[in-house]
C-alpha cells in the first residue's frame, strides 16, 4: 500500500527559505516541491478549474511516482452545492483524464452551511466515473453519521478525516484509501500553528494502522502560514521513514465510527 504525505498547495512566496531558495521564480516552485514530496493537493482549482492542457503539462513534467490530488471547483461544491453536477463532472473529468498516471484523489469540500442531503450526495457520487478516486470533506456537523458513511462505502468514496479548529476528527475509513487534511493544531483558528512532535507521532501511528489494514493513505497539511505545513509534512515523513526514499526517486521535474479530539495522549480507537 502507498502512504503519501504532502501539503495543500505549493506556490507560496512565504515558504522561502524553508523550502524554496530566496529569489526562486514562481515557475520553479513545483520542481523544487516535487523533489521533496511525492504528492500535493492542488487548491487553486477550487477558485479556477485548470484547462485540460494544464493537466497534460503536469503529467509530462512531474517526476515518475508523483501524484496530484485536486480540489473540486467551488462552482460545484459551494455554488451548486452538488446539485445538477453533470456539466461540472464532465469538465473536471476532461482534466482528470489528462493527468493520467499522476492523478491521486479528487476532493469535494462541502461548505460549512451545507446541511446533510443524502439524496443529493448519492446522485453526485453515482455520476463520478469509477476511474476517479473521490473524497468528500464535510464541514457541517449533520453529515457525520452512520448513514452517510454507509453511502460513501456503497460508492467507494472516502470520508475526509479532518484535524482543525471546530472540526470533528472522525477516524473513519470508507473505502480502500484514507484521505486526511490537517488544517493546523490551533484550537481556535483554522490553518494556524505547527503540530507538536507528540501530535505528529500520534498521526504517524494512525497512518501505520490504515496502511496495515491494506489502505492507501493521502495526508495533506493545510497550515501554510510561516511554512508550518512544510516543516510538519517533513517531520511526519521522517517519523514514517519516507524522506530519504523519495529523495532518491524524485530526480528532476520532468472501520468502526470513532469521534476523537486528536489528542496524542488518548488511546487510538479499537
WOKA-V346679 format. One line per field, one symbol per residue. ss: DSSP state (H for helix, E for strand, C for the rest). phi: phi as a letter, one per 40 degrees, with the letter a starting at -180 (. if undefined). burial: b if it has 9 or more other ideal C-beta (glycine too) atoms within 8 Angstrom, else e. A space follows every 50 residues. Layout:
ss->???
phi->???
burial->???
//
This chain:
ss->CCEEEEEECCCCHHHECCCECCCCCHHHHHHHHHCCCCEEEECHHHCCCC CHHHHHHHHHHCCCCCEEEEECCHHHHHHCCCCCCHHHHHHHHHHHHHHH HHEEEEEEECCCCCCCCHHHHHHHHHHCCCCCCEEEECCCHHHCCHHHHH HHHHCCCEEEEEECCCCCEECCCCCCEEEEEECCCCCCCCCCCCCCHHHH HHHHHHHHHHHHCCCEEEEEECCCHHHHHHHHHHHHHHHCCCHHHHHHHH CCCCCCCCEECCCCCCCCCC
phi->.bbbbabcgacbcccccdbbcdgccdcccccccccbbcaabcbccccacc cdccccccdccccdgcbbcbcccccccbccfgcfcdcccccccccccccf cccbbcbbcccccccdacccccccccccdccbcbbbbbccccccaccccc ccccbfbccccbbidgbcbbcbbbacabbbbbchcdcbbcgbgbccccdc cccccccccccccgbcbbbbcbccdfgcccccccccccccgbdcccdccc gbcb.ccacacfcccccccc
burial->eebbbbbbbbeeeebbeebbeeebeeebbbbbbbbbbbbbbbebbbeeeb ebebbbebbebbbeebbbbbbbbbbbbbebbbeebeebbebbbbbbebbe ebbbbbbbbbbeebeeebebbbbbbeebeeebbbbbbbbbeebbeeebbe bbbebebbbbbbbbbebebbbbbbbebbbbbbbbbbeeebbbbbbeeebb bbbbbbbbbbbeeebbbbbbbbbbeebbbbbbbbbbbbbbebbeebbebb eebeeeebebebebeeebee
//
